[in-house]
Amino acid sequence: MYDVVIVGGGPSGAIAAEDLARSGKSVAFIDRDGRIKPCGGAVPPRLIQDFDIPDSQIVARINTARMISPSQRHVDIPIENGYVGMVDREHFDEFLRVRAHRAGAHRFTGTFIRIDRDADGTKVIYRDKASGNQMELATKLIIGADGARSNVAKAEVPGCEKIPYVIAYHEIIEAPDAREGYDPLRCDVIYDGAISPDFYGWVFPHGKSASVGMGTGIDGVDLKKATAELRAASGLQDCKTIRKEGAPIPLRPMDKWDNGSDVLLAGDAAGVVAPSSGEGIYYAMVGGRVAATAAAACLQSGRVKDLQLARKLFMREHKGVFKVLGAMQNAYYRSDARRERFVSLCHDVDVQKLTFEAYMNKKLVAARPLAHLKIGIKNLAHLTGIVSETRI
């Protein structure tokens, strides 16, 4: 009998497993093994500090972000007083799983099937990868950290079907040395309806490799064709393709993360991916940590209401950022004309500084209210067309 069984061994599930094991709880996690989520791989310094990530997992340190508009205008934004770290999910996720196992979490490899409840208690049923046999793990609580469109959420927590998604697709390629259109120390973010009509494309260096991809929530868009065009525009069409991956990314946290009894969601399963940016690694890991905190509280008190702590703790710190990013996506991603305006706004030094301060620290910067007021006025001016676009 486990205190907690976690379905999913990505960053969220692995952090939840490690935290619970280190707190003395009996915990197991089930990972499908071999699945690599499509992901740009960007992580802020706060993640590296909060979750004690060693330098060996950081495959690149990015010092510039380039915003590219539909007309191919670009704005290079220097990342002052820090950097954006890059991880390779193939190795980063496994590092987190191994660390959780070493902390005392029991690791199983297989595919979740269902949750059974009877007079003997609650059991997680899964299919073991090695044998193909159906296995069961008895448990008091379950954390569903099985990603977007979570099977645990579908079975246990109403509301997951209401969450909007984009489908992300990327190709990991062998990265060249610096060349025209590609800089191994720069992230490119492409706001162009020809690449993505409602989201964006990206070129993110990973040291010896690079992630090139895009996302969209619109049916009928040819993701592979758009990515091929993005590679060509970046001068990367001749680079060897290492692997190709695609998956849904949620764009809004669910209103409820638990079933009021014995199941709690975490990470992408709970919808904790930042709007506008699609950033998910940091928020998934925070989601795993607050899920572990809530599960431990529930086990200690015996009150199932304590499972609600996970969402309350997460939203207390990150609701404001998510609200601002959601408004930004709604305002600027709806047309190429708006995207041109957004890139134009990114020329502003106040916008650049506050954006990256918020990114690095994962909270809205309140230290410069005058700068916030100026940005608000400039934002309205661009949206209404009062000011002309800044062009280079």
C-alpha positions in Angstrom: 0.0 0.0 0.0 1.5 3.3 -1.1 0.7 6.7 0.3 0.7 8.2 -3.2 0.9 6.7 -6.7 1.8 9.2 -9.4 0.8 8.6 -13.0 3.4 10.2 -15.2 7.2 10.7 -14.9 7.7 14.0 -16.7 9.0 17.1 -14.8 5.8 17.4 -12.8 5.4 13.8 -11.8 9.1 13.4 -11.0 9.3 16.5 -8.8 6.1 15.3 -6.9 7.6 11.9 -6.4 11.0 13.2 -5.2 9.4 15.7 -2.8 7.0 13.1 -1.3 9.8 10.5 -1.0 12.1 13.0 0.8 9.3 13.9 3.2 9.1 10.2 4.2 6.0 9.2 2.3 5.7 5.8 0.5 5.4 6.8 -3.2 5.5 5.2 -6.6 5.4 6.7 -10.1 4.5 5.1 -13.4 6.3 6.4 -16.5 5.7 5.3 -20.1 9.4 5.5 -20.9 10.6 6.6 -24.3 8.2 9.4 -24.9 9.9 12.8 -25.4 7.6 15.8 -25.3 8.0 18.4 -28.0 9.4 21.4 -26.2 11.7 24.3 -26.9 13.5 23.4 -23.7 13.8 26.9 -22.2 14.2 27.2 -18.4 14.6 30.4 -16.3 17.3 30.8 -13.7 14.7 30.6 -11.0 13.9 27.0 -12.0 17.6 26.1 -11.9 17.8 27.5 -8.4 14.5 26.3 -7.0 14.9 22.7 -8.2 18.7 22.4 -7.8 19.5 21.6 -11.4 23.2 20.9 -12.1 25.1 22.7 -14.8 25.5 19.4 -16.7 21.8 19.6 -17.6 22.0 23.1 -19.1 23.1 22.5 -22.7 23.1 26.1 -23.8 22.9 29.6 -22.2 21.0 32.0 -24.3 21.8 35.7 -24.1 19.5 37.2 -26.7 15.9 36.7 -27.8 14.9 37.7 -31.3 11.3 38.6 -32.1 10.4 38.3 -35.8 7.3 39.8 -37.4 5.3 38.7 -40.4 7.1 41.2 -42.6 10.4 39.8 -41.3 11.2 42.8 -39.1 13.2 41.7 -36.1 13.9 43.0 -32.6 16.9 41.6 -30.7 16.3 41.8 -27.0 19.4 41.3 -24.8 18.9 39.2 -21.7 20.6 41.4 -19.0 21.8 40.1 -15.6 21.2 36.5 -16.5 20.4 34.0 -19.2 17.8 31.6 -20.5 18.9 28.1 -19.9 18.2 25.3 -22.4 17.7 21.6 -21.6 17.2 18.6 -23.8 14.0 16.9 -22.6 15.3 13.5 -23.6 18.0 13.8 -20.9 16.5 16.3 -18.5 13.3 14.3 -17.8 15.3 11.1 -17.2 17.6 13.0 -14.8 14.6 14.0 -12.8 13.2 10.5 -12.8 16.5 9.0 -11.6 16.8 11.6 -8.9 13.3 10.8 -7.6 14.1 7.1 -7.6 17.3 7.7 -5.6 15.3 9.8 -3.1 13.2 6.7 -2.4 10.4 6.8 -4.9 9.6 3.4 -6.5 9.7 3.6 -10.3 7.5 1.5 -12.6 7.5 1.6 -16.4 4.2 1.1 -18.2 1.0 2.6 -19.4 -1.9 3.7 -17.2 -5.1 1.9 -17.8 -7.6 2.9 -15.1 -8.3 3.4 -11.4 -10.3 0.6 -9.5 -12.0 1.1 -6.2 -13.5 -1.7 -4.1 -13.9 -2.8 -0.5 -10.1 -3.5 -0.4 -9.3 0.1 -1.4 -8.0 2.0 -4.4 -5.7 0.6 -7.0 -4.0 2.1 -10.1 -4.1 -0.4 -12.9 -1.3 -0.2 -15.6 0.3 -2.3 -18.3 3.9 -3.2 -17.6 6.1 -2.3 -20.5 8.5 -5.2 -20.2 6.1 -8.1 -19.7 2.9 -6.7 -21.2 1.0 -7.9 -18.1 -1.7 -5.9 -16.3 -0.4 -4.8 -12.9 -1.9 -3.0 -10.0 -0.6 -0.6 -7.3 -2.7 -0.1 -4.1 -2.6 3.5 -2.8 -4.3 6.0 -0.6 -3.9 9.0 -3.1 -3.2 9.4 -6.8 -1.5 12.3 -8.6 -2.3 12.5 -12.3 0.7 14.0 -14.0 0.2 12.3 -17.3 0.3 15.4 -19.5 -2.2 17.3 -21.6 -5.4 15.5 -22.3 -4.7 13.4 -19.3 -6.4 10.1 -19.0 -6.5 10.5 -15.3 -8.2 13.9 -15.6 -10.8 12.5 -18.2 -11.7 9.7 -15.8 -11.7 11.6 -12.5 -11.9 15.4 -12.7 -14.7 17.1 -14.8 -13.7 20.2 -16.8 -10.6 19.0 -18.7 -12.6 18.9 -22.0 -13.2 22.7 -21.7 -9.5 23.6 -21.8 -8.2 25.1 -25.1 -5.1 23.5 -26.7 -2.6 24.2 -29.3 -0.8 21.3 -31.1 2.9 21.7 -30.9 5.3 20.1 -33.4 9.1 20.4 -33.6 12.1 18.8 -35.1 15.4 18.3 -33.3 18.2 18.9 -35.7 22.0 18.8 -35.6 22.9 22.4 -35.0 25.4 24.2 -37.2 27.9 26.8 -36.1 26.8 30.4 -36.3 25.5 31.3 -39.8 23.2 33.8 -41.4 19.8 33.3 -39.8 21.0 31.2 -36.9 22.9 32.1 -33.8 23.7 29.4 -31.2 23.3 31.9 -28.4 20.0 33.4 -29.5 16.4 32.2 -29.3 14.2 33.2 -32.3 10.5 33.6 -31.8 8.6 33.9 -35.1 5.2 35.8 -35.0 4.1 35.1 -38.5 0.7 33.8 -39.7 2.4 31.9 -42.5 4.1 29.8 -39.9 1.4 29.8 -37.3 -2.0 31.6 -37.7 -2.7 31.8 -34.0 0.5 31.0 -32.0 4.2 31.2 -33.0 7.2 29.4 -34.4 10.6 29.0 -32.7 14.2 28.2 -33.3 15.9 27.4 -29.9 19.5 26.3 -29.8 20.4 23.3 -27.6 24.2 23.3 -28.0 25.0 20.5 -30.4 21.3 20.4 -31.5 18.4 22.8 -31.9 14.6 22.7 -31.6 12.7 24.1 -34.6 9.0 24.1 -34.4 5.6 25.8 -34.1 2.2 25.4 -32.6 -1.4 26.0 -33.6 -4.9 25.4 -32.3 -6.5 25.6 -35.8 -7.4 22.4 -37.6 -6.1 21.8 -41.0 -2.7 23.6 -40.6 0.1 21.4 -42.0 2.6 21.5 -39.0 5.4 19.7 -40.9 5.1 22.0 -43.9 5.2 25.1 -41.7 8.2 23.7 -39.8 10.0 23.0 -43.1 9.4 26.5 -44.2 10.7 27.8 -40.9 13.8 25.7 -41.2 14.4 27.1 -44.7 13.9 30.7 -43.6 16.4 30.2 -40.9 19.0 28.5 -43.2 18.6 25.1 -41.5 17.0 23.1 -44.2 20.3 21.1 -44.8 20.8 20.1 -41.2 20.3 16.5 -40.2 17.0 15.7 -38.5 17.5 13.8 -35.2 13.9 13.3 -34.3 10.4 14.6 -34.7 7.7 15.1 -32.0 4.2 16.5 -31.6 1.8 16.9 -28.7 -1.0 19.1 -27.4 -0.2 22.0 -25.1 -3.0 23.3 -22.8 -3.5 27.1 -22.6 -5.4 27.6 -19.4 -5.3 26.1 -15.9 -8.3 23.9 -15.0 -10.8 25.4 -12.6 -10.6 22.3 -10.4 -7.6 20.0 -9.9 -8.9 17.3 -7.7 -11.9 14.9 -7.6 -12.8 15.7 -4.0 -11.7 12.3 -2.8 -8.4 10.8 -3.7 -7.1 12.2 -7.1 -5.2 15.3 -7.7 -3.8 16.7 -11.0 -0.4 18.3 -11.7 1.5 19.9 -14.5 0.0 19.8 -18.0 -2.8 17.5 -16.8 -4.0 20.5 -14.7 -3.4 22.9 -17.6 -0.5 24.9 -16.1 1.2 26.1 -19.3 1.7 29.9 -19.6 -0.6 31.5 -22.2 1.1 33.5 -25.0 4.6 31.9 -24.4 3.6 28.3 -24.1 6.2 27.9 -21.4 5.6 24.8 -19.4 8.6 23.2 -17.7 8.9 25.6 -14.8 5.2 25.7 -14.2 4.9 21.9 -14.5 7.6 21.5 -11.8 5.9 24.0 -9.5 2.7 22.1 -10.1 4.4 18.9 -9.0 5.7 20.5 -5.9 2.4 22.0 -4.8 0.7 18.7 -5.6 3.2 16.9 -3.3 2.5 19.6 -0.6 -1.3 19.1 -0.9 -1.0 15.3 -0.9 1.2 15.3 2.2 -1.2 17.7 4.0 -4.2 15.5 3.1 -2.4 12.4 4.4 -1.5 14.1 7.6 -4.9 15.6 8.3 -7.2 13.1 6.7 -9.1 15.9 5.2 -9.7 15.5 1.4 -10.3 19.2 1.2 -6.6 19.7 1.7 -6.1 18.5 -1.9 -7.4 21.9 -3.0 -4.2 23.4 -1.6 -2.3 22.6 -4.8 -4.3 24.9 -7.0 -4.6 27.6 -4.3 -0.8 27.7 -3.8 -0.1 27.7 -7.5 -2.6 30.4 -8.4 -1.7 32.6 -5.4 1.8 33.1 -7.0 1.2 32.8 -10.7 -2.4 33.9 -11.4 -1.3 37.5 -12.2 1.3 36.4 -14.7 -1.1 34.0 -16.4 -3.8 36.7 -16.6 -1.4 39.2 -18.3 -0.1 36.6 -20.7 -3.6 35.5 -21.6 -4.6 39.1 -22.3 -1.5 39.5 -24.5 -2.3 36.4 -26.5 -5.9 37.5 -27.1 -4.8 41.0 -28.1 -1.9 40.3 -30.4 -2.2 36.8 -31.9 -5.4 37.2 -33.8 -3.9 38.7 -37.0 -0.7 39.5 -38.7 -1.4 43.2 -38.4 -1.6 42.8 -34.6 1.6 40.7 -34.7 3.4 43.5 -36.4 2.2 45.8 -33.7 3.4 43.4 -31.0 6.9 43.2 -32.5 6.9 47.0 -32.8 6.0 47.3 -29.1 9.0 45.0 -28.3 11.4 47.7 -29.4 10.5 49.6 -26.2 13.2 49.3 -23.6 10.7 49.3 -20.7 8.9 46.4 -22.3 12.1 44.5 -22.8 13.3 44.9 -19.2 10.1 44.2 -17.5 9.3 41.2 -19.7 12.6 39.5 -18.9 12.6 40.5 -15.3 9.2 38.8 -15.0 10.4 35.8 -17.0 13.6 35.3 -14.9 11.8 35.8 -11.5 8.4 34.3 -12.5 6.4 37.1 -11.1 5.2 40.5 -12.1 7.7 43.2 -11.4 6.1 45.8 -9.1 9.2 47.9 -8.4 8.7 50.4 -11.2 5.0 51.5 -11.4 5.8 54.4 -13.7 7.3 51.9 -16.2 4.1 49.8 -16.0 2.0 52.9 -16.6 4.1 53.8 -19.7 3.8 50.3 -21.1 0.0 50.3 -20.6 -0.3 53.6 -22.5 2.0 52.3 -25.3 0.1 49.1 -25.5 -3.2 50.9 -26.0 -1.6 53.2 -28.6 -0.4 50.2 -30.6 -3.6 48.3 -30.4 -5.6 51.3 -31.5 -3.1 52.4 -34.2 -2.6 55.8 -32.7 1.2 55.5 -33.1 3.0 54.2 -36.1 5.0 51.0 -36.1 8.6 51.0 -35.2 10.6 49.6 -38.1 14.2 48.5 -38.7 
